[in-house]
Every structure is written in structure tokens, then in C-alpha cells.
């Protein structure tokens, strides 16, 4: 349809009053047919091009529309009827595609495929090189790949609902200023939200206020999958106020991601470490999280691969259990909080750990870790610290420990206890350790 005709249509009464109050061209009056059984991709794409060129949004009234691989032009604004407008894909291809655009906006509609598993990881909505993409109040369901897949995009994703996604709910690679907030996800195959970069560097994505439940690890691995939020090589990311439940591995996993802040997580029923910062990072703040029932609570680890520099403060961890390591089969985990290098752990509470409540270092991988002013209750070992050869310094000051069945403060060389209970008077203390003012009962 020529652009001139769309302008004339707008003047001739083809504008619709959409729920948001904005004006838009009515797609049903311009040739789209809600409920039709034939594919309407070509008509939808043509109307989107014309509407964008005319500076108008396109409105899809409530109903079902079959469509696939619809390409969105620069400036496209697509608006549906909340809870009623549904685009159905018939195969494994994306339903909507945006490429090399300055601005795209989509709101108040649903995208749904037939489910299953795809050979590739296409999203039902795929965007590449979009400077400012706005997705809000969308439903995405039964994707054979991912739900939303963004490559080199900036913008805002708000109030999305994703369910029955074979791979990843929302995947972002090399973001250019992105906010992901207020989204809800259930029954996800591998990861809820992934924020990745092609190579390590600053990303700055904000991930906040999302609810993610029942994330599996269908593709296997030892932690690559099964996470509510998964960061990889992405620096400067804020992950805040996440509600995560029933995930095969973690609530938040940050791999090789420096200067990240993880705060306000409510995690329950995690199959591995609930909050895991690992491999080649420098800088992590883990503050004010609540973890209930997980194989382990919080880990700031992999000093052997450059992982260092963290603050772990004001967290509550309870009911952590031991289970087999997925790689070795050895019974492991069961600890509340663990750190290896240049990290302070203060003001945390750990209650109910089948292993160690707070752990400092592993073998030679310990340098300048402090555990000050924590409370540890009902655990096997209250605080464990490495005294293995080549381990570095640690300070354990002013902690309160109750109900530690094997000992309040013990020195370890890997898994083996090498000291008496350092909380007791008269027990010899390794010169690399500062241990004082702790209360044990």
C-alpha cells in the first residue's frame, strides 16, 4: 500500500482509539483479518512499512493472526489489544524481526509458536542493531528456541510474560544500554535472562524486578544452563530485586563479569549455588539477598582464574544441603557463603547448613578475606578457613556462632581439618590468620 494512501486513510477515519490512549491506524480496516486461517505476514509487513513512513502506529484489534518472519521497518510501532491480540507462528522461525533500526516499539500483544525444540536458537522476536527498542506488555509462549533474542540493542523491556520457552526467555548479546524489568517467566528450558558479551567488557544492563520460576537445564552442562539470570563477560550489570524459584542451578550466575551488583534477590529451591560469581571477574557486590533452600548460598570464587574483589553484606542464607557434584559425582556443596580473594563478608546470617556456614578460601586459593560480624547457626562447621600451604591471609573477627556440630572455627587443607577449634582459648592459630572476639556456643 503506498504511503500516500495510508496518509489519506488516516484522514478518512481509519484511525483507531487504542487502549493506551495513543492514536493508530486500524489494521483490520486496512486489510488484516482477525481469526483468518491464512498467513497474513505479507499484509502485516506492508502495513507496518506504510504506517512507519506515515509516522503512525499500527493497531491490531483482538483476534488470532497467523504470521512469520515479519520484518519491522525503522520507526515501526505495533500495538495490540491486551490479552486478546495474538500472532501465531507455524514453524521454528521468528514471528517478528527487526534489523538496523533507530527505534522500534511493540506493545500489548502475544507471540506464540507450536513449541518443541528448534535446531537453532531463534527468538519469536529477534532484533539486531536496534538503537532503541521498546517491548512492553507482551506475552511470549511455546517458543522452540528463545523468547526474545537481542543482538547489539538498547532500549527497555518491561512487563513481559514468557512461558514454555525451550531455551532462553530473554537473551541479550553486546547490549548498548538496556533495561529488563518487571518480567515474569515460567517453565524455561535453559536460562531465564542471559546478558552476554562477545568479549569481556562494560555492558551496563539493568535487570530488575523480574520473577523467574521453574528453569531447567535441558542442554546439560555444569552451570551454563539452569539459571534464572546468567551473566557472561558482561561488566557493570545491576541485577536487583529478582524473585527466583525452582531452578536447576542458580538464581544469579555471573561468569567472567566484573563490577556487578547483585542485590535484593529472593531465591528458593536452587539446585546449586544460589548466587554464584565465578571465573575471571574483578569486583562484585552481593548485598541484601535472601536465600532459602539451595545446594549452597553465595560463592565468590575462582581466584585460580583471576576471580577477586567482592563485598558480601547483609544476606540471609538458610537451609543449604549437600548433594553430588555434577562433574565428579562427589558429595559436595552444603555451605552458606564462600569467598577466596580480596573479599569482605559482614553482617550476614547463615542458619541451617549441612556443611560449612561461612568458608574462607580453598587450598592455596585464599588472599585477604575477612569475615566480620556475621551470625552462623545450626551448621556442621561454623566458619572454615584454608590453612593449606601457599594460602594467604584471612581475618575472622566478632562473629557469633551457635550450634556448630563439628566446631565453631576450623582450619582446613582442602577437605581435611588441620586445626583445633580456633574459637576456643589456648588453641594455636596459624600466623596468617587473625582470629579474635568471636562468640561460640
Secondary structure, DSSP 4 states (H G I P E B T S, - for coil): --HHHHHHHHHTT-EEE-TTS-EEEEGGGGT--TT-SSB-HHHHHHHHHHHHHTT--EEE-SEEEE--SEEEPTT-EEEE-TTTEEEE-SSSS-SEEEEEEEEEEEES-EEE---S--SS--EEEEEEEEEEEEEES-EEEEESSEEEEEES--EEEES-EEEEESSEEEEEES-SSEEEES-EEEEESSEEEEEEEEEEEE---EEES-EEEEE--TT--SSSSSEEEEEEEEES-EEES-EEEEESS-SEEEES--SEEEES-EEEEEEEEEEEEESS-EEEEEES-EEEEEEEEEEE--GGGT-EEEEEES-EEEEE-EEE-TTT--EEE--SEEE-EEEEEES-EEEEEEEEEEEE-BTTB-EEEEEES-EEEEEEEEEEEE-STT---EEEES-EEEEEEEEEEEEEETTEE-S--TTSTT----TTEEEES-EE-
